[in-house]
């Protein structure tokens, strides 16, 4: 069971650190030491580390305990497994810093002056949040993450209308804002209206979007830095793999987005709403293609029928029914809502993909 939720008064504890670094941990013993060393090795020392062991079954818990025993800045909590979304909220509820940030336990900070640089920039340009650059590491390949040019958005209306829509619909033309939380530093006041961790539920993807919907809805100013301070370790390329949770998670995230959109003061609500529905339609078809490669057709049909009855998916189907001009394949399939037609088209597409792959291999072997 989760321990009792701490009161908000903790945020006002005397001599609270400048920064709280929240590190959710679940079965990452292979990478955990590098992550923790990169935090403890920061030149700025005015921070606390909130380690939350989310029911790990490997050696991660022991590693966390070893580090907590030798550095008083580390506060270790252990709880039953609840997933990344819940664990981040759980850790944040226990944080005492004026600012907070998140570090995934398989990632690390690639500069030892990361915290010092962020504090210096905030002293020069006080604001509610900072977004910084990152490096994307995949297996043995190092790729640079997208980072904006230095930019300070101090106009609340400008942030609301030009930046925040990227969280409302996942992509927004010209926005500097990313949807992730580990490349940002937030002021404590932005966490005032988070869900209770006991009722946060599970999200297997999209949790960053939901957290940023809460954190940035009332953000008045944000500094965007090009400095690459964080290394995101992409441990697999699993975007093409099938997961039963994908569409239900997208439905839950879409419902959050639509709820925030309903009270958003911007003028382009219809455009953003369309993007949310387009995203749902665009995900369902490739996931059916993937499912047919690993599950019996009857099981795929059953899962698809359940997915097509989800609240946001039903809204999207109604939207495309009212907009026949949306004639692209995924929109047409969602409009019809026929599991058999989805499966027929997906099998047809998979056959074409296999033929193209065979032809590429044959041509390669004849060269």
Secondary structure, DSSP 8 states (H G I E B T S, - for coil): -------GGGGG-TT--SEEEEEEESS-HHHHHHHHHHHHT-S---EEEEEEEES-SSTHHHHHHHHHHH-TTEEEEEE----HHHHHHHHHHT---SEEEE--TT-EES-TTHHHHHHHHHHHS--SEEEEEEEEEETTEEEE------EEE--HHHIIIIITHHHHHS--TT----S-STTEEEEGGGGTT---GGG----SS-HHHHHHHHHHTT---EEEEEEEEEEEEE---GGGS--THHHHHHHHHHHHHHHHHHH---S-HHHHHHHHHHHHHHHHHHHHHHHTTTS-HHHHHHHHHHHHTSHHHHHHHHHHHH-TT--SHHHHHHHHT-HHHHHHHHHHHHHHHHHHHHHHHHHHHH-
